[in-house]
Amino acid sequence: MKRKIFCTFPQALIKEPLLFTLGTRFQVVPNIRGASVTEELAILSLELEGEDASVLAAIDYLVEAGVKVEDLTDGE
């Protein structure tokens, strides 16, 4: 499964290794398609690839950590 998402990271999470965790804990490959990072906010356009359940669990992990996630996948 490939899922395109748009993530907004609050200031408190900018330096956390969340994308690394997606790869190690969930065996999901995060591909950064675009990004803007400041001291106050990080905005990332990501494509996540992996097993269906793993991708969904990775998205849930981001949301539970405090990341605002919007699904950009169009009927795929």
Secondary structure as UniProt FT lines:
FT   STRAND          2..10
FT   HELIX           11..13
FT   TURN            14..15
FT   HELIX           18..26
FT   STRAND          29..37
FT   STRAND          41..49
FT   HELIX           52..65
FT   STRAND          68..71
//
